[in-house]
Amino acid sequence: MLGPDGRRRCPWAAGHPLNLAYHDSEWGLPVHGEQALFERITLEAFQAGLSWLTILAKRPAFRAAFDGFVPEKVAAYTDADVLRLMADAGIVRNRAKIEATVRNARAVLALRGKGGLDRLIWSHRPAETPRPHTAAEVPTSTPGSKALARELRAHGFGFVGPTTSYALMEAIGMVDTHLVECHRRGSALHAAAPAGG
């Protein structure tokens, strides 16, 4: 899709400034670090069944409601916190997803003695990435995302099925599903290049 600035973008980036800004500045760039990855897992889980734009619009409220996605803080949540979150109109009020987020925070902490969340997720980076020319050619899950989902579930994570796991892989730059003609295609490779070559 050709934008008003003369740049070609993935079709989903059109139609709303939040989508365009996320597409151009964040989506598909490498994300590392326990807290950042916990946030992405949480947001992808809450997105299931909803539009990504809904989640983007509520992202600041999610960050405030979940203490900046600091795993230690979320892992310590009690039933009272779940009730507080269920009353928070700024986020998606889904009890199962809220409770899964608390369990996922505890799973993140438990992984620290097993290499950590970052290692677990990035160990599933595939050797090759898709080269889609149209949105229809972008997969919704792959053998790699199925394997990642299985391992996350084995460590106690919830709401991390193959489709959600693939969306995570796309968002954090493990695979590049920008369309071939998109001006952001390949940006993850450049961002991931080590300093000094």
N, C-alpha and C positions, 0 to 999 in steps of 0.2 A: 504494500500500500504506500503510495506516494503522499507524503505529508506536505503541509503548506510551506515548510522550510526547505522543500526539495529533497528530503531524505526519505528513503524507503524503510518501512518498518513492518513488523509483524502486525497482522490485522487487529489483534486484540488490544494493541496499544492506542488505537483510535477511539474517539468518542468521549474521552474524559481526561482532563489534565492529570489526575492522579495515576491513571494507567500509563499515560505517556511518560511521566516523570519516573515512575518505577521501572518501566521498560528501558529507558535510556540511561538511567544512572545506577541501577541496582540489580535487576533481574539477570541471572546468568553469570554474574561476577562471583569469583570464588569467595566463599564464606568459611572461616575457620574460627575455632574457639567455642568452648562449652556453652557459654551463656548465649552467644549469637545463634548457635545451632539449636539450642533448646527453644529459643524464640521462634525460629523458622519452623521447627517441628510442630509447635503449638499452633501457630497461625495456619499452617497447612491443614492441621486436623480440624480446626474450627471452620475452615473454608469448605469442607466436604458438604455438598448439597447446596452451597451458596455461591454467589459470584465472588471472584477475587476482589472486585472493586468494593464490595461490602466490607471485606476484611481490611483492605487498605484504608478505607475511611475511618474505621474503628481502631486502627493500629495504635494511635496515641492513647486511647482509652484502655486498650488491652495492656499496654506497657505500664500504665498507672495502676490498673487493677491487680496485675500480677507482679507488683514490686520490681518492675524492670526485668522480669524473667531471671532474677538471681535464683539459681536452683535451690540453694540452702533455704531461702525464704519461702519459696513455694512448697518445698518438701515439708515444711513445718506447718502448713495450713491444717486447720481443724475443720470440723463440721460447721463451726460458726463462720469461717472464711467462705466455705461453699455457699452458705446462705447469703453472706454479704455479696458474693459474686452473682448469685441468682437474682439479686435485687438491683444489680448495676445495669441500667438501661444503655450504658455506653458500649457494652460488649455484646457478644452473642450469648444469650442466656440459655445454655444447653447443659443440664446437670451432668449428663454422661460425659460430655467433653470436658467440663470443668473438673470433675473427679478424675478423669484420665490424665489431665494436666498435672494434678498433684501427684498421682502415681508415677507419671513420667519424670517429674522432678526427682523423686526418690530413686528412680532407676538411673538417672543421670549421676547421682551421687554414688550409687553402688558401682557404676562403671569405672570410677576413678582408680580402683585397684586392679582394673583389667585393661588398662590402656587408654581408657577415656572415650567419651562420646565422639570426639573429633576423629580419632583413629578408627573407631568402629564404622562410622559413616563413610569416611573417605577411602576405606579399604575396599569399598564396593564401586569405586570409580571404574567404568568400563574402559577397555583399551581403545574403543572407537566411539564416535558420537554420530548421531543421525545427521543427514544432510537434506532436510526437508525443503521442497520448493513451494509447497502449499501447506496450509494449516491441517488439511486432511492427512498429510503424510507424517504428522507428528504423533508418535505413539503415546498411548495413555498409560501403558505399563510395559515392562520388559522383563526378561529373565533376571537381569540385574536388580531391578526394583523389587521383584518378588523375593530375591535372596536377601536384600536389605530389610524388607518388611519382616521376613521370617526371623532374622537375627535380632532386630529391635524387639519383636514380640517375645522372643526367647529370653530377653533381658528385662521383661516386665513392662514394656511400652504398650500403650493402647492407641487406637485410632491411627494406626500406621500401616494400612493395607498397601498393596502394590501400586495402586493409582496415586494415593497420597505420597508414598515414598518416591514415586517418579516425579511428581510435582516438586518435591523437595530437591531431588537431584537436579532438576532444571533450574530451580530458583537459586541454588548455591553454587552453580557453575560446574557441577560434576559432568553434565552433558550440555551440549550447546544445541538448543532447539530453536534458536533464532532462524528464521527462514534464510535460505542461501543469499537472497538479494537484500536482506535487511542490513542497514548500516551498522548494526551492533554485532553482526555475525563475526565470530572469532575474537570478540573482546575478552572472553575469559582466558584465552591462551595468552594474550598480551599482558593481562593483569597478573597471570600466574607466573610470568617469566621472572626468574630470579634476578636480583639486582646485580649489575655488572656482567650480565650475560650468563 
